[in-house]
Amino acid sequence: MADLRKRRPFLLSLSLFLLVSALLVLAFLFLDPSAQTLSVLSSRLTAPSSLAPPATPGERNPTPIPTPGNTPRSSEVPAVVDAKAGESADATEKAEESASRPDDAAFVDAAGDSGNSELPRLDAEEKADKGAAAASEGLVDDGGGDEVAAAAEVRWETCRLGRGVSAADYIPCLDNVKAIKALRSRHHMEHRERHCPVAPRPRCLVRMPAGYRPPVPWPLSRDMIWYNNDPHPKLVEYKKDQNWVTKSGEYLVFPGGGTQFKAGVTRYIQFIEQIMPTIQWGTHTRTVLDVGCGVASFGGYLLDRNVITMSFAPKDEHEAQIQFALERGIPAFLAVIGTQKLPFPDEAFDVVHCARCRVHWYANGGKPLLELNRVLRPGGFYIWSATPVYRQEKRDQDDWNAMVRLTKSICWRTLVKSEDRNGIGVVVYQKPTSSSCYLERKTNEPPVCSKKDGPRFPWYAPLDTCLLSTALSSSNEKSSWPLPWPERLNARYLNVPDDSSSANEKFDADTNYWKHVISEIYFIDFPVNWSSVRNLMDMNAGYGGFAAALIDKPLWVMNVVPIGQPDTLPVIFNRGLIGVYHDWCESFNTYPRTYDLLHMSYLLGSLTNRCDIIEVAAEIDRILRPERWFVLRDTTEMIKKMRPVLKSLHYETVVVKQQFLVAKKGFWRPGK
């Protein structure tokens, strides 16, 4: 008891000290006049509930009501995973990705910025200061309770595929195993054509290959790519004697060789110009179609000559050749000359090229060559380098004789036939500039196309059995060819089904608008690192003004004219640009992760009248590379519909000028 009495003053003093200390701390927190303390206090006193407010009915489910015939069936729709379920795992995955991603500094000295810029992230302290500025500039930040709630409603899963289909390389319309197995014939490459899944369409996400990293920047990418991005070694072994591609450490290296390029593709291009000086690469000849292109080295090296080449090949046993081409930054497209027309307009290309492309041109009544005749411009050249041109074996000579008969029947003129120093032969044909030769033939075989042969539009149309007639005559032969490049880029070639004066006005308005908007908004206000954009797709290209405005940048644009929109693709080709027809309710003929920027302008409204916005978003995600951008120019209503869907994919989003939604894809995949 005596000890307790002795300690009582000490305990009272300690209690008093603690009380005074607590009062001082509280006084500091509530009375400190600094801006930072007051802002923290204010935020604490006004902080909302941690639960997001409920979304309005229109925003809660970003998926529009399915159209008739598009009702999901449990047997076909993939099982879904709640987007929130993987958030804790996402943190681990992002940490692993951060550790595994390469340091791109090795490329900076040779090719500039490696392109890993982030979208703006506004901290709590910055938002108060930047709110007014953002409102005046039209920049809207990345957050909104309603959008977060709507995004949480969207669920995703990775694609679960059967045998024979790579989970990382899935192309829905080319990998439809069930439809391919049901084909009655494969004699004419039917199994390499498009067989899109019927409703409900795929809405799953394609996996990424292990060790994927941002691509090697252009122009280094023309010669080397990361092996882990396209881990397909088959061509390395299969074409090891032809210098297509070799493996060197972490890279696949492309020496610029090919089956017909014994001395390299550069000398091959020079050889063609030597034997055919009128070809005039990059002035007279601007657009080229390369059939059976391999890894697209021919088109890749023609870029040095200001020639833009649409290189195409099927998805076949030449494993991932088009995937290699696109990873290299070279324009390429998956297609085959089988039973259906190519998705290009009539008389589009200045030159068609085939170097050992393994197409029997005279087969099936000559339909494959008639398809080349259809897409080749009057007066254009067909360059053929294959064994029938220069070998004497009976099989080669039989093929050559069949080709001679067929080319004569369609009035193609043989301009030159020659061999280079390595014994590789090349023959160059020219398509006539008028239909007069067709009328002078002794036999009308193949016949000239007429109206009874059906519509000309090539989407899912069977190959022609007739010759496309041209209205040109010898008197205006010179004027039938576009102006030399680059003058043709801004010249009017308005062969579109529209009133001429109206079309002229639309063409000029399209060209002037994009020239202004890209220089004043896209390059200045968009959180896009343009130095890392090489492969770009305009999903609703119009007259090609968007691509024309970017012509001086080290990138190329795939101009897509959607089904149901005005047919302006002939204008785009006449301008010296390239593109295709496509229906965006179906998958595009490209591998996953092949484009750096997808651009969609005022298409989403009409598109979602026919297909689900979730399906559209899944296809955008499939095509787009990680750490690259999707840009939507549309109404406020459409932006509000698409933004929560992109947020559910963990894209970083920002709205610029109230009409542009810029979204950056990350490395997120569901369930990891």
TIMI-272227 format. One record per residue (C-alpha): residue number from 0; x, y, z. Coordinates in steps of 0.1 Angstrom, whole numbers. Example, Ala and Ser with C-alpha at 12.3 -4.5 7.8 and 13.67 -1.06 7.14 Angstrom:
TIMI-272227
<0 <123 -45 78>>
<1 <137 -11 71>>
//
This chain:
TIMI-272227
<0 <0 0 0>>
<1 <29 23 8>>
<2 <45 16 -26>>
<3 <12 24 -43>>
<4 <9 58 -26>>
<5 <45 66 -36>>
<6 <37 58 -73>>
<7 <4 78 -74>>
<8 <20 112 -82>>
<9 <40 96 -110>>
<10 <9 79 -125>>
<11 <-10 112 -123>>
<12 <18 130 -141>>
<13 <20 104 -168>>
<14 <-18 106 -174>>
<15 <-17 144 -176>>
<16 <12 142 -201>>
<17 <-7 118 -224>>
<18 <-38 139 -222>>
<19 <-20 171 -231>>
<20 <-2 153 -260>>
<21 <-35 141 -274>>
<22 <-50 175 -272>>
<23 <-19 190 -290>>
<24 <-22 164 -319>>
<25 <-59 171 -323>>
<26 <-53 209 -323>>
<27 <-26 204 -350>>
<28 <-49 184 -372>>
<29 <-79 207 -370>>
<30 <-62 241 -367>>
<31 <-32 239 -390>>
<32 <-40 265 -417>>
<33 <-19 249 -444>>
<34 <-37 241 -477>>
<35 <-25 205 -476>>
<36 <-39 198 -441>>
<37 <-72 216 -449>>
<38 <-76 196 -481>>
<39 <-70 163 -463>>
<40 <-95 174 -435>>
<41 <-121 184 -461>>
<42 <-117 151 -480>>
<43 <-121 132 -448>>
<44 <-152 151 -438>>
<45 <-169 148 -472>>
<46 <-156 113 -483>>
<47 <-183 93 -500>>
<48 <-192 57 -491>>
<49 <-168 31 -504>>
<50 <-197 16 -524>>
<51 <-202 31 -558>>
<52 <-236 47 -564>>
<53 <-260 25 -584>>
<54 <-259 30 -621>>
<55 <-289 42 -640>>
<56 <-307 16 -660>>
<57 <-292 27 -693>>
<58 <-257 25 -679>>
<59 <-258 -5 -657>>
<60 <-256 -30 -686>>
<61 <-234 -17 -714>>
<62 <-245 -45 -737>>
<63 <-274 -36 -760>>
<64 <-304 -58 -763>>
<65 <-294 -87 -786>>
<66 <-309 -86 -821>>
<67 <-332 -114 -833>>
<68 <-313 -145 -839>>
<69 <-285 -134 -816>>
<70 <-298 -149 -784>>
<71 <-269 -165 -765>>
<72 <-271 -203 -761>>
<73 <-254 -219 -731>>
<74 <-237 -245 -753>>
<75 <-219 -218 -774>>
<76 <-213 -188 -751>>
<77 <-181 -192 -731>>
<78 <-185 -194 -694>>
<79 <-178 -160 -679>>
<80 <-155 -148 -650>>
<81 <-164 -118 -630>>
<82 <-139 -90 -639>>
<83 <-135 -82 -602>>
<84 <-127 -117 -592>>
<85 <-91 -115 -605>>
<86 <-82 -81 -591>>
<87 <-60 -95 -563>>
<88 <-43 -117 -587>>
<89 <-39 -88 -611>>
<90 <-16 -71 -587>>
<91 <7 -101 -586>>
<92 <5 -105 -624>>
<93 <14 -68 -630>>
<94 <44 -72 -607>>
<95 <55 -102 -626>>
<96 <50 -84 -659>>
<97 <69 -54 -647>>
<98 <98 -77 -638>>
<99 <97 -96 -671>>
<100 <92 -66 -695>>
<101 <124 -57 -713>>
<102 <143 -25 -710>>
<103 <138 -9 -744>>
<104 <167 15 -739>>
<105 <188 -6 -763>>
<106 <165 6 -791>>
<107 <163 43 -781>>
<108 <196 54 -796>>
<109 <188 37 -829>>
<110 <151 43 -833>>
<111 <141 71 -808>>
<112 <116 68 -780>>
<113 <106 32 -773>>
<114 <70 41 -767>>
<115 <59 31 -732>>
<116 <42 64 -723>>
<117 <13 62 -698>>
<118 <-20 79 -699>>
<119 <-24 108 -675>>
<120 <-30 98 -639>>
<121 <-43 127 -617>>
<122 <-35 124 -580>>
<123 <-60 137 -555>>
<124 <-39 169 -550>>
<125 <-37 175 -587>>
<126 <-74 171 -594>>
<127 <-85 203 -576>>
<128 <-59 224 -595>>
<129 <-65 208 -629>>
<130 <-102 205 -628>>
<131 <-109 239 -644>>
<132 <-81 235 -669>>
<133 <-94 201 -679>>
<134 <-129 215 -684>>
<135 <-117 243 -706>>
<136 <-95 220 -727>>
<137 <-122 193 -730>>
<138 <-101 167 -711>>
<139 <-122 144 -689>>
<140 <-105 124 -662>>
<141 <-105 86 -658>>
<142 <-131 82 -631>>
<143 <-168 81 -625>>
<144 <-189 61 -601>>
<145 <-216 52 -626>>
<146 <-190 40 -651>>
<147 <-172 20 -625>>
<148 <-204 3 -616>>
<149 <-212 -4 -653>>
<150 <-178 -18 -659>>
<151 <-182 -42 -630>>
<152 <-212 -56 -648>>
<153 <-191 -68 -677>>
<154 <-175 -102 -673>>
<155 <-147 -117 -694>>
<156 <-130 -150 -699>>
<157 <-100 -161 -719>>
<158 <-109 -181 -750>>
<159 <-110 -219 -745>>
<160 <-103 -236 -778>>
<161 <-101 -271 -791>>
<162 <-73 -290 -806>>
<163 <-54 -276 -835>>
<164 <-60 -240 -826>>
<165 <-33 -219 -808>>
<166 <-49 -201 -778>>
<167 <-26 -171 -784>>
<168 <-31 -169 -822>>
<169 <-69 -173 -824>>
<170 <-87 -159 -854>>
<171 <-124 -167 -851>>
<172 <-133 -166 -888>>
<173 <-103 -187 -898>>
<174 <-101 -211 -869>>
<175 <-137 -223 -869>>
<176 <-128 -260 -867>>
<177 <-164 -272 -866>>
<178 <-173 -254 -899>>
<179 <-141 -265 -916>>
<180 <-147 -301 -907>>
<181 <-181 -299 -923>>
<182 <-168 -287 -957>>
<183 <-177 -309 -986>>
<184 <-145 -301 -1005>>
<185 <-110 -286 -999>>
<186 <-99 -288 -1035>>
<187 <-100 -251 -1040>>
<188 <-86 -240 -1006>>
<189 <-121 -237 -991>>
<190 <-107 -246 -957>>
<191 <-84 -215 -958>>
<192 <-114 -191 -965>>
<193 <-135 -173 -939>>
<194 <-160 -194 -919>>
<195 <-172 -171 -891>>
<196 <-190 -185 -860>>
<197 <-227 -179 -861>>
<198 <-245 -160 -834>>
<199 <-236 -157 -806>>
<200 <-203 -146 -818>>
<201 <-170 -149 -798>>
<202 <-168 -125 -768>>
<203 <-137 -140 -751>>
<204 <-102 -126 -748>>
<205 <-72 -142 -765>>
<206 <-43 -152 -743>>
<207 <-8 -136 -747>>
<208 <22 -158 -753>>
<209 <45 -162 -723>>
<210 <72 -135 -723>>
<211 <54 -111 -746>>
<212 <68 -76 -747>>
<213 <63 -44 -767>>
<214 <75 -48 -803>>
<215 <110 -38 -815>>
<216 <105 -3 -829>>
<217 <106 6 -865>>
<218 <128 6 -886>>
<219 <148 -21 -866>>
<220 <117 -43 -866>>
<221 <120 -48 -904>>
<222 <151 -70 -897>>
<223 <144 -84 -862>>
<224 <116 -91 -839>>
<225 <112 -107 -804>>
<226 <110 -144 -806>>
<227 <86 -147 -776>>
<228 <61 -124 -793>>
<229 <57 -149 -822>>
<230 <73 -181 -809>>
<231 <70 -201 -841>>
<232 <102 -219 -851>>
<233 <89 -240 -880>>
<234 <99 -215 -908>>
<235 <134 -212 -894>>
<236 <140 -249 -901>>
<237 <117 -252 -932>>
<238 <132 -223 -951>>
<239 <167 -224 -936>>
<240 <184 -226 -970>>
<241 <164 -197 -985>>
<242 <172 -169 -960>>
<243 <136 -162 -950>>
<244 <142 -161 -912>>
<245 <168 -173 -887>>
<246 <168 -174 -849>>
<247 <194 -155 -830>>
<248 <191 -155 -792>>
<249 <159 -137 -782>>
<250 <152 -126 -817>>
<251 <140 -138 -850>>
<252 <161 -122 -877>>
<253 <150 -115 -913>>
<254 <180 -113 -937>>
<255 <159 -102 -967>>
<256 <161 -134 -986>>
<257 <134 -156 -1002>>
<258 <128 -186 -1024>>
<259 <133 -164 -1055>>
<260 <156 -138 -1039>>
<261 <189 -157 -1041>>
<262 <209 -125 -1039>>
<263 <185 -107 -1016>>
<264 <153 -89 -1021>>
<265 <170 -55 -1028>>
<266 <188 -69 -1058>>
<267 <156 -86 -1069>>
<268 <137 -53 -1069>>
<269 <165 -36 -1088>>
<270 <165 -64 -1113>>
<271 <128 -59 -1120>>
<272 <134 -22 -1126>>
<273 <163 -30 -1149>>
<274 <143 -53 -1172>>
<275 <111 -31 -1169>>
<276 <122 6 -1165>>
<277 <86 18 -1171>>
<278 <76 3 -1138>>
<279 <91 34 -1120>>
<280 <89 23 -1084>>
<281 <74 50 -1061>>
<282 <62 74 -1089>>
<283 <43 55 -1116>>
<284 <39 24 -1094>>
<285 <26 31 -1059>>
<286 <2 2 -1049>>
<287 <13 -34 -1051>>
<288 <-5 -67 -1043>>
<289 <20 -94 -1033>>
<290 <3 -129 -1036>>
<291 <17 -156 -1013>>
<292 <41 -131 -998>>
<293 <59 -153 -973>>
<294 <73 -131 -945>>
<295 <66 -100 -968>>
<296 <102 -90 -973>>
<297 <94 -79 -1009>>
<298 <68 -54 -996>>
<299 <90 -45 -967>>
<300 <119 -34 -989>>
<301 <96 -16 -1014>>
<302 <87 8 -986>>
<303 <122 23 -993>>
<304 <109 31 -1028>>
<305 <77 48 -1016>>
<306 <57 18 -1027>>
<307 <29 5 -1004>>
<308 <23 -32 -1007>>
<309 <-7 -53 -996>>
<310 <11 -86 -988>>
<311 <-12 -115 -983>>
<312 <-10 -153 -977>>
<313 <-33 -178 -961>>
<314 <-31 -191 -926>>
<315 <-15 -225 -936>>
<316 <15 -247 -930>>
<317 <38 -218 -935>>
<318 <34 -211 -898>>
<319 <27 -175 -889>>
<320 <42 -159 -920>>
<321 <17 -130 -919>>
<322 <21 -127 -881>>
<323 <58 -122 -887>>
<324 <52 -96 -914>>
<325 <29 -75 -891>>
<326 <53 -79 -862>>
<327 <80 -65 -885>>
<328 <58 -34 -892>>
<329 <50 -44 -928>>
<330 <15 -42 -942>>
<331 <0 -77 -945>>
<332 <-33 -95 -945>>
<333 <-46 -131 -943>>
<334 <-63 -142 -975>>
<335 <-64 -169 -1001>>
<336 <-75 -171 -1037>>
<337 <-99 -200 -1034>>
<338 <-135 -199 -1044>>
<339 <-143 -163 -1033>>
<340 <-132 -129 -1044>>
<341 <-106 -110 -1025>>
<342 <-120 -81 -1004>>
<343 <-106 -54 -1027>>
<344 <-124 -33 -1053>>
<345 <-122 -38 -1090>>
<346 <-91 -23 -1107>>
<347 <-73 -13 -1075>>
<348 <-36 -22 -1078>>
<349 <-9 -8 -1100>>
<350 <11 -40 -1099>>
<351 <4 -76 -1088>>
<352 <34 -98 -1079>>
<353 <38 -135 -1073>>
<354 <72 -151 -1065>>
<355 <67 -189 -1061>>
<356 <32 -182 -1046>>
<357 <20 -217 -1052>>
<358 <-12 -207 -1070>>
<359 <-22 -227 -1101>>
<360 <-35 -197 -1121>>
<361 <-50 -218 -1149>>
<362 <-68 -242 -1125>>
<363 <-106 -242 -1122>>
<364 <-112 -227 -1156>>
<365 <-86 -199 -1150>>
<366 <-106 -184 -1122>>
<367 <-76 -175 -1100>>
<368 <-60 -155 -1128>>
<369 <-94 -138 -1136>>
<370 <-94 -126 -1100>>
<371 <-60 -110 -1105>>
<372 <-73 -95 -1137>>
<373 <-102 -81 -1117>>
<374 <-81 -63 -1091>>
<375 <-54 -51 -1115>>
<376 <-57 -16 -1128>>
<377 <-60 -13 -1167>>
<378 <-25 -9 -1180>>
<379 <-11 -25 -1148>>
<380 <16 -51 -1146>>
<381 <17 -87 -1134>>
<382 <51 -99 -1123>>
<383 <55 -136 -1121>>
<384 <86 -154 -1109>>
<385 <82 -191 -1107>>
<386 <98 -223 -1120>>
<387 <76 -226 -1151>>
<388 <92 -193 -1163>>
<389 <127 -207 -1164>>
<390 <129 -245 -1159>>
<391 <126 -270 -1187>>
<392 <112 -300 -1168>>
<393 <80 -314 -1184>>
<394 <58 -303 -1155>>
<395 <71 -268 -1156>>
<396 <67 -266 -1193>>
<397 <31 -279 -1192>>
<398 <24 -252 -1166>>
<399 <40 -225 -1188>>
<400 <21 -235 -1219>>
<401 <-12 -234 -1200>>
<402 <-3 -199 -1187>>
<403 <5 -188 -1222>>
<404 <-29 -199 -1235>>
<405 <-47 -183 -1206>>
<406 <-29 -149 -1207>>
<407 <-36 -147 -1244>>
<408 <-73 -154 -1239>>
<409 <-76 -124 -1215>>
<410 <-55 -102 -1238>>
<411 <-25 -98 -1214>>
<412 <6 -87 -1233>>
<413 <40 -103 -1224>>
<414 <64 -73 -1220>>
<415 <96 -90 -1209>>
<416 <109 -124 -1199>>
<417 <143 -126 -1184>>
<418 <167 -144 -1160>>
<419 <190 -129 -1134>>
<420 <226 -139 -1128>>
<421 <214 -167 -1105>>
<422 <192 -182 -1131>>
<423 <159 -170 -1115>>
<424 <134 -161 -1142>>
<425 <108 -133 -1142>>
<426 <81 -126 -1167>>
<427 <61 -93 -1168>>
<428 <26 -91 -1183>>
<429 <5 -60 -1189>>
<430 <-33 -58 -1187>>
<431 <-50 -40 -1216>>
<432 <-63 -5 -1212>>
<433 <-95 -11 -1232>>
<434 <-120 -39 -1240>>
<435 <-114 -37 -1277>>
<436 <-91 -68 -1276>>
<437 <-119 -88 -1260>>
<438 <-142 -81 -1289>>
<439 <-116 -91 -1314>>
<440 <-109 -126 -1301>>
<441 <-119 -156 -1322>>
<442 <-136 -173 -1294>>
<443 <-155 -155 -1266>>
<444 <-138 -175 -1239>>
<445 <-137 -164 -1211>>
<446 <-167 -142 -1218>>
<447 <-170 -105 -1209>>
<448 <-189 -99 -1178>>
<449 <-225 -85 -1181>>
<450 <-252 -75 -1157>>
<451 <-266 -110 -1157>>
<452 <-234 -122 -1140>>
<453 <-246 -105 -1108>>
<454 <-234 -76 -1086>>
<455 <-197 -66 -1086>>
<456 <-193 -61 -1049>>
<457 <-167 -86 -1037>>
<458 <-177 -94 -1001>>
<459 <-183 -132 -999>>
<460 <-189 -132 -1036>>
<461 <-178 -162 -1058>>
<462 <-149 -158 -1082>>
<463 <-158 -145 -1116>>
<464 <-159 -168 -1146>>
<465 <-159 -138 -1169>>
<466 <-137 -108 -1178>>
<467 <-142 -75 -1162>>
<468 <-149 -50 -1190>>
<469 <-133 -15 -1189>>
<470 <-149 16 -1203>>
<471 <-115 31 -1212>>
<472 <-105 35 -1248>>
<473 <-71 39 -1263>>
<474 <-77 76 -1268>>
<475 <-77 83 -1230>>
<476 <-53 55 -1221>>
<477 <-28 81 -1207>>
<478 <-54 97 -1185>>
<479 <-67 64 -1171>>
<480 <-36 60 -1149>>
<481 <-35 81 -1117>>
<482 <-11 110 -1113>>
<483 <25 101 -1102>>
<484 <30 97 -1065>>
<485 <28 118 -1044>>
<486 <6 141 -1065>>
<487 <-21 114 -1067>>
<488 <-26 115 -1029>>
<489 <-48 147 -1030>>
<490 <-62 143 -1065>>
<491 <-99 136 -1070>>
<492 <-107 102 -1084>>
<493 <-144 100 -1074>>
<494 <-156 69 -1091>>
<495 <-182 64 -1064>>
<496 <-219 59 -1067>>
<497 <-227 95 -1057>>
<498 <-235 129 -1072>>
<499 <-202 143 -1085>>
<500 <-204 177 -1070>>
<501 <-215 163 -1037>>
<502 <-187 137 -1037>>
<503 <-162 165 -1045>>
<504 <-173 185 -1015>>
<505 <-172 154 -992>>
<506 <-137 145 -1005>>
<507 <-124 180 -998>>
<508 <-141 182 -964>>
<509 <-128 148 -954>>
<510 <-92 157 -964>>
<511 <-92 192 -948>>
<512 <-109 181 -916>>
<513 <-84 153 -908>>
<514 <-54 174 -918>>
<515 <-65 200 -892>>
<516 <-77 177 -864>>
<517 <-47 154 -865>>
<518 <-22 183 -863>>
<519 <-42 203 -837>>
<520 <-57 177 -815>>
<521 <-44 142 -821>>
<522 <-7 151 -819>>
<523 <-12 177 -792>>
<524 <-40 166 -769>>
<525 <-40 129 -771>>
<526 <-21 109 -745>>
<527 <-5 88 -773>>
<528 <32 82 -779>>
<529 <31 85 -817>>
<530 <67 74 -820>>
<531 <56 39 -809>>
<532 <28 37 -835>>
<533 <37 18 -866>>
<534 <7 -4 -876>>
<535 <-25 17 -876>>
<536 <-60 8 -887>>
<537 <-88 32 -896>>
<538 <-119 11 -890>>
<539 <-142 35 -910>>
<540 <-119 51 -935>>
<541 <-143 72 -956>>
<542 <-122 88 -983>>
<543 <-89 81 -966>>
<544 <-84 116 -953>>
<545 <-72 102 -919>>
<546 <-44 82 -936>>
<547 <-35 110 -960>>
<548 <-30 133 -930>>
<549 <-5 109 -915>>
<550 <14 102 -947>>
<551 <46 119 -935>>
<552 <48 99 -904>>
<553 <68 66 -902>>
<554 <37 45 -900>>
<555 <12 29 -924>>
<556 <-26 27 -923>>
<557 <-49 -2 -931>>
<558 <-80 16 -944>>
<559 <-112 -4 -938>>
<560 <-144 4 -956>>
<561 <-172 -13 -935>>
<562 <-200 -32 -951>>
<563 <-231 -10 -953>>
<564 <-211 22 -956>>
<565 <-206 42 -988>>
<566 <-182 24 -1011>>
<567 <-152 47 -1010>>
<568 <-125 21 -1012>>
<569 <-118 27 -1050>>
<570 <-111 64 -1041>>
<571 <-86 53 -1014>>
<572 <-67 31 -1038>>
<573 <-67 58 -1064>>
<574 <-51 81 -1039>>
<575 <-22 56 -1035>>
<576 <-33 41 -1002>>
<577 <-44 6 -994>>
<578 <-74 -10 -976>>
<579 <-100 -37 -975>>
<580 <-138 -42 -971>>
<581 <-149 -57 -938>>
<582 <-179 -64 -916>>
<583 <-170 -54 -881>>
<584 <-196 -78 -867>>
<585 <-171 -105 -877>>
<586 <-134 -110 -869>>
<587 <-108 -93 -891>>
<588 <-83 -114 -911>>
<589 <-53 -107 -889>>
<590 <-35 -123 -860>>
<591 <-39 -111 -824>>
<592 <-18 -82 -812>>
<593 <-9 -69 -846>>
<594 <-19 -32 -846>>
<595 <-6 -3 -825>>
<596 <-36 20 -829>>
<597 <-72 13 -839>>
<598 <-92 43 -850>>
<599 <-130 43 -852>>
<600 <-150 73 -863>>
<601 <-188 75 -861>>
<602 <-193 38 -868>>
<603 <-203 24 -834>>
<604 <-240 35 -836>>
<605 <-248 17 -868>>
<606 <-226 -13 -858>>
<607 <-244 -19 -826>>
<608 <-277 -21 -844>>
<609 <-265 -54 -858>>
<610 <-241 -68 -833>>
<611 <-233 -67 -796>>
<612 <-209 -40 -783>>
<613 <-192 -66 -762>>
<614 <-184 -86 -794>>
<615 <-170 -54 -810>>
<616 <-149 -47 -779>>
<617 <-135 -83 -779>>
<618 <-124 -80 -815>>
<619 <-107 -46 -808>>
<620 <-89 -62 -779>>
<621 <-78 -92 -800>>
<622 <-63 -70 -827>>
<623 <-47 -44 -804>>
<624 <-12 -48 -789>>
<625 <-7 -43 -752>>
<626 <3 -8 -742>>
<627 <-12 6 -774>>
<628 <-43 27 -781>>
<629 <-79 26 -793>>
<630 <-94 59 -804>>
<631 <-132 64 -807>>
<632 <-146 95 -823>>
<633 <-183 95 -817>>
<634 <-213 110 -800>>
<635 <-214 114 -762>>
<636 <-240 86 -761>>
<637 <-217 62 -779>>
<638 <-187 72 -758>>
<639 <-207 65 -726>>
<640 <-216 31 -739>>
<641 <-181 21 -749>>
<642 <-161 35 -721>>
<643 <-174 12 -693>>
<644 <-168 -18 -716>>
<645 <-132 -7 -721>>
<646 <-128 -1 -683>>
<647 <-140 -37 -677>>
<648 <-110 -47 -699>>
<649 <-88 -26 -675>>
<650 <-80 -1 -702>>
<651 <-69 34 -691>>
<652 <-94 58 -707>>
<653 <-96 96 -711>>
<654 <-121 117 -731>>
<655 <-107 146 -751>>
<656 <-128 176 -764>>
<657 <-160 157 -754>>
<658 <-159 137 -786>>
<659 <-127 116 -786>>
<660 <-123 86 -763>>
<661 <-87 75 -760>>
<662 <-81 41 -744>>
<663 <-48 24 -737>>
<664 <-47 -14 -734>>
<665 <-27 -31 -707>>
<666 <-14 -66 -700>>
<667 <-45 -76 -680>>
<668 <-61 -110 -688>>
<669 <-90 -124 -667>>
<670 <-85 -149 -640>>
<671 <-48 -142 -634>>
//
